Amino acid sequence: MNAHAQPKAAAAAETVCVAADDLRRSLAFVRKVIERRNTIPVLNMIRLDAQGKALTLRGTDLDIECEVELEASANGQLSCLLMPGLLADLVRYAEGPVTIGKEGEIVTISADDVTAEVRALCPPEDWPDFMDKRDLGAPATIGEGALHKALSTTLPCVSTEETRYYLNGVYLHDAGEGLVAVATDGHRLARYETGEDWGLDGAILPRKTARAVLDRLRADGNGSVSVRPASSKRSGRLPVGFGAPKPATDESSTFLSHLVFEGQGWAVRSKIIDGTFPNYSRVIPKRTGKISATVTAAALKRFPRGSERTRALQIDPDGGRMTMKGVLENATISMPIQGTGPAMGCNLNYLLGFAQRAGTIRIEGNSPNDPFHILTDDPRLTQILMPMRV
């Protein structure tokens, strides 16, 4: 059967040939944005467009669209919608090139000695273009490494509580000295100063979008990422709050609605969260060093993670011990710590998360009831942890 199917793929009017490894990596990227449960058929698919020496893959959930361009060899102009699960299964173990051909509504996929014929259930014209009629502004250019650091250090502090939707993302804004990224869930906060020129209005980037962009970045990358704003028009009174760049008006106004991130061979287009990020600067205390303790991730890992009730960790710098009670059949576990100041309490899981990303951290506070600074070796990073009763 395979021997008869192969010539048909080669004779198709529209074909594209691409390396299996490149296709696998790109497919994994565009699939991340697709929701698992969808009632709209086209949102369960990815779009493939091939022409000349390029193959473009796209996936969307109507709020975010991921796009990646691969080096390929196309015969004609191919455009089709496919189920990503089927394509991923066919190329999972492929070693040689993958050929995708289309003739009418039949799409033929050939990977090594495996060939599959599928019917394209949706035409390419059904693909949604949520960026249509958007006014694109001048882009800001951010260093790849700086953007990776900003997103990777703030994403763990993004809230997952839907009632405070404006905390469900990373706040990107210019604080006077370049791009600053901030995220908080009310219990912890992370703020990273990139030092890169921003020049755009403040925007709350959804958690899902931030993860998609971070997937394309390398910590040691020396490239650049273009961030382009897209605006829409709406009527009515606009709210004024922290981060609102323009005064309220009763007239029809243009507002920032989307951000487009573009790197080498990839793009992420996304809606931003329509809300006002709180004035986070009010919860960042001045550093006085009245309480100070240094701890490592290796030490914190020796404590049981505990349950919601038993994850409180007491740190007593003057006593030289940190203690956790009510775990392992109500046992009390303690180990030494170095520092100065009275005893304080904090959430073990949050503190361990900070420590695992840095290795060694220093906890600084003014009193046991005030927020603590969590210091690392990066002077551009500000981390805050709220106290916990023990």
C-alpha positions in Angstrom: 0.0 0.0 0.0 2.9 2.4 0.8 4.5 1.8 -2.5 1.3 2.9 -4.3 0.8 5.9 -2.1 4.3 7.4 -2.4 4.2 8.3 -6.1 0.9 10.1 -5.5 2.6 12.4 -2.9 5.4 13.1 -5.3 3.0 13.9 -8.2 0.9 16.3 -6.1 0.7 19.9 -7.4 1.6 21.3 -4.1 4.3 19.8 -1.9 6.8 20.8 0.7 9.8 18.9 2.1 11.2 19.8 5.5 13.7 18.2 8.0 12.0 16.0 10.6 13.9 17.5 13.6 12.9 21.1 12.6 9.3 20.1 12.1 9.1 18.3 15.5 10.5 21.3 17.4 8.3 23.8 15.6 5.2 21.7 16.0 5.8 21.4 19.8 6.0 25.2 20.0 2.8 26.0 18.1 0.9 23.3 19.8 1.4 24.8 23.3 -1.1 27.6 22.6 -3.9 25.2 21.5 -6.5 24.4 24.1 -7.2 20.8 24.7 -10.9 21.2 24.8 -12.3 23.1 22.0 -15.8 23.3 20.5 -14.6 25.3 17.4 -13.0 22.8 15.0 -10.5 25.2 13.4 -9.0 26.0 16.8 -8.0 22.3 17.2 -5.8 22.6 14.1 -2.6 24.2 13.0 -2.1 26.0 9.8 0.7 25.2 7.3 1.8 27.6 4.6 4.7 26.8 2.3 6.2 28.7 -0.6 9.6 28.8 -2.1 12.2 27.9 0.6 10.0 28.4 3.7 7.3 26.5 5.6 5.3 28.5 8.2 3.4 26.8 11.1 0.7 28.6 13.1 -1.4 27.7 16.1 -4.0 29.9 18.0 -6.6 30.0 20.7 -8.1 33.3 19.5 -6.2 35.2 22.2 -2.7 34.1 21.3 -1.1 33.1 18.0 2.3 31.3 17.7 4.1 31.3 14.4 7.4 29.7 13.4 9.1 29.6 10.0 11.2 26.7 8.9 13.7 26.2 6.1 12.0 24.0 3.5 11.7 23.2 -0.2 8.3 23.8 -1.6 6.8 23.0 -5.0 4.0 25.5 -5.6 2.1 27.2 -2.9 0.8 24.9 -0.2 -1.7 25.9 2.4 -3.8 23.6 4.7 -5.1 23.0 8.2 -4.1 19.7 10.0 -4.7 18.1 13.3 -1.4 18.6 15.2 -1.7 15.3 17.1 -1.7 13.3 13.9 1.2 15.1 12.4 3.2 14.8 15.6 2.6 11.0 15.7 3.7 10.6 12.1 7.0 12.5 12.6 7.8 11.4 16.1 10.4 8.8 15.1 11.2 10.1 11.6 14.9 10.6 10.8 14.9 11.7 7.2 12.9 14.6 5.5 9.2 14.8 5.8 7.1 15.5 2.7 3.7 17.0 2.9 1.6 17.2 -0.3 -1.9 18.5 -1.1 -4.1 17.7 -4.0 -7.6 19.0 -3.8 -8.8 18.3 -0.2 -6.5 15.3 0.3 -3.2 15.9 2.2 -0.5 13.3 2.0 2.2 13.1 4.7 5.3 10.9 4.1 7.9 10.4 6.8 10.6 7.8 6.1 8.6 4.7 5.0 5.4 5.8 6.6 2.7 7.5 4.5 -0.7 8.8 5.5 -3.5 10.3 3.6 -6.0 12.5 5.4 -8.8 14.8 4.3 -8.5 18.4 5.2 -11.7 19.1 7.1 -11.4 22.9 7.2 -10.2 25.2 4.4 -7.4 27.6 5.1 -9.8 30.5 4.7 -11.5 29.5 8.0 -8.3 30.4 9.9 -9.1 33.3 12.3 -7.1 36.5 12.0 -7.6 38.4 15.3 -4.9 40.9 14.3 -7.0 42.2 11.4 -7.8 45.9 11.5 -5.2 46.6 14.3 -3.0 49.6 14.1 0.6 48.5 14.5 3.0 51.0 16.2 6.7 51.5 16.2 8.5 48.5 17.8 10.8 48.4 20.8 13.9 46.2 20.5 14.9 44.1 23.5 18.0 41.9 24.0 17.2 38.2 24.0 19.1 37.5 27.2 17.6 40.4 29.0 14.0 39.5 28.1 14.7 35.8 29.0 15.9 36.9 32.5 13.0 39.3 33.0 10.3 36.6 32.1 12.0 33.7 33.8 12.4 35.5 37.2 8.9 37.0 37.3 6.8 34.2 35.9 6.9 32.1 39.1 5.2 34.9 41.0 2.3 35.3 38.6 -1.1 34.8 40.3 -3.4 31.9 39.2 -6.4 33.4 41.1 -9.0 34.3 38.4 -10.8 36.8 40.6 -7.8 39.2 40.5 -7.4 38.7 36.7 -5.0 41.7 36.5 -2.4 39.7 38.4 -2.5 36.8 35.9 0.4 38.1 33.9 3.7 39.9 33.8 3.5 43.7 33.9 5.9 45.3 31.3 6.5 49.0 31.7 9.0 51.8 31.7 9.9 52.9 35.2 12.1 55.7 34.0 15.2 53.7 33.4 14.1 51.3 30.8 11.9 48.1 30.7 10.9 46.7 34.0 9.0 43.4 34.4 6.9 42.8 37.5 4.7 39.9 38.7 2.9 39.3 42.0 0.3 37.0 43.5 -0.2 39.0 46.7 2.1 36.7 48.7 5.4 37.2 46.8 6.6 39.7 44.2 9.4 39.7 41.6 10.7 42.8 39.8 13.4 42.8 37.2 15.1 45.9 35.7 16.4 45.1 32.2 18.0 48.4 31.5 16.7 48.1 27.9 14.8 50.9 26.1 11.0 50.3 26.1 9.2 53.3 24.9 5.8 51.6 24.9 2.8 52.0 27.2 2.6 49.7 30.2 1.0 46.3 29.4 0.1 43.1 31.3 1.3 40.1 29.4 -0.8 37.0 30.1 1.0 34.1 31.8 0.4 31.8 28.8 1.9 34.3 26.4 4.9 34.9 28.6 5.6 31.2 28.7 5.3 31.0 24.9 7.8 33.8 24.4 10.1 32.4 27.0 10.1 29.1 25.1 11.7 30.8 22.1 14.4 32.6 24.1 17.9 31.5 25.3 19.4 32.7 28.5 22.8 33.1 26.8 21.3 34.4 23.6 22.8 37.5 22.0 20.0 38.2 19.5 17.2 40.7 19.8 13.4 40.5 20.0 11.2 43.1 18.4 8.1 44.0 20.5 5.4 45.8 18.4 2.3 47.3 19.9 -1.1 46.9 18.3 -3.9 49.3 19.1 -7.7 49.3 18.8 -10.4 51.9 19.2 -13.2 52.0 21.7 -15.7 54.5 23.0 -16.5 55.4 26.6 -14.6 56.6 29.6 -11.2 55.1 30.2 -10.1 54.3 33.7 -7.2 56.2 35.3 -4.9 54.3 37.6 -1.4 53.3 38.2 0.3 52.7 34.8 -2.5 54.4 32.8 -0.6 56.5 30.4 -3.4 58.8 29.2 -6.1 60.8 31.1 -9.7 59.7 31.2 -11.8 60.9 28.2 -15.4 60.4 27.2 -14.5 60.4 23.5 -13.5 57.4 21.3 -9.9 56.5 22.2 -7.2 54.4 20.9 -5.8 51.9 23.4 -3.1 49.2 23.5 -4.8 45.9 22.9 -2.1 43.5 21.6 1.6 42.9 21.6 3.6 41.2 18.8 6.9 39.6 19.7 9.1 38.7 16.8 12.4 36.9 16.8 14.5 35.1 14.3 12.1 32.8 12.5 9.2 33.1 15.1 6.5 35.4 16.3 4.0 35.4 19.1 0.9 37.7 18.8 -1.2 38.1 21.9 -3.9 40.1 23.5 -2.9 41.8 26.7 -4.9 41.8 30.0 -7.2 44.8 30.0 -6.8 46.0 33.5 -4.8 48.2 35.8 -1.8 46.7 37.6 -1.7 47.8 41.3 0.9 50.2 42.6 3.4 47.5 43.7 6.0 50.0 44.9 4.0 50.5 48.1 4.8 47.0 49.3 8.5 47.2 48.7 10.1 48.2 52.0 13.4 50.1 52.4 16.3 47.9 53.3 17.6 48.4 56.8 19.2 45.1 57.5 17.7 44.8 61.0 16.8 41.2 60.2 19.2 39.2 58.0 19.7 35.5 57.3 21.5 33.6 54.6 20.1 30.2 53.4 20.7 27.8 50.6 18.4 25.7 48.5 20.1 22.5 49.6 19.2 23.3 53.3 15.6 24.2 52.5 15.1 21.0 50.5 15.8 19.0 53.7 12.5 20.2 55.2 9.4 18.2 54.2 7.3 20.3 51.8 4.3 19.9 54.2 0.6 20.6 53.6 -1.3 23.9 53.5 -1.4 23.9 57.3 2.2 22.8 58.0 4.3 24.7 55.5 5.2 27.6 57.8 8.9 27.9 58.5 10.2 29.8 61.5 13.6 31.4 61.0 15.3 32.6 64.1 18.6 34.3 63.1 19.6 35.2 66.7 18.9 31.7 67.9 20.8 30.3 64.9 18.0 27.8 64.0 15.2 27.5 61.4 12.3 25.3 62.6 9.3 23.6 61.1 6.6 22.1 63.3 3.7 19.7 62.8 5.2 17.5 60.1 6.1 13.9 60.0 3.6 12.8 62.6 3.7 16.2 64.4 7.5 16.1 64.7 9.6 19.3 65.0 12.4 19.6 62.5 15.2 22.2 62.8 18.6 23.0 61.4 21.2 25.7 61.8 21.2 29.1 60.1 23.4 32.2 60.2 22.1 35.7 60.7 21.0 38.4 63.0 17.6 39.6 64.2 14.4 38.3 65.9 12.5 35.2 64.8 10.2 35.5 61.7 7.9 33.2 59.8 7.5 32.6 56.1 6.1 30.1 53.6 8.6 27.3 53.0 7.4 26.6 49.4 7.7 30.2 48.3 11.1 30.6 50.0 12.3 27.3 48.4 11.2 28.5 45.0 13.3 31.7 45.3 16.3 29.6 46.6 16.1 27.0 43.8 16.3 29.7 41.1 19.4 31.3 42.7 21.1 28.6 44.8 21.8 30.9 47.8 19.6 33.8 49.0 19.7 36.3 51.8 16.5 37.2 53.7 16.3 40.8 54.9 13.6 42.6 56.8 12.8 45.4 59.1 10.6 43.5 61.5 8.9 40.0 61.7 5.6 41.6 60.5 6.9 43.5 57.5 7.6 42.1 54.0 11.0 40.6 53.5 13.5 41.2 50.7 14.8 38.0 49.1 18.3 39.0 47.8 20.3 37.1 45.1 23.6 37.9 43.4 21.7 39.8 40.6 21.4 43.5 41.6 18.7 44.1 39.0 16.3 41.6 40.7 14.0 42.7 43.5 12.0 39.9 45.3 9.6 40.4 48.1 8.0 37.8 50.4 5.2 38.5 52.8 5.5 37.2 56.4 3.6 34.2 57.7 2.3 33.5 61.2 4.0 30.6 62.9 
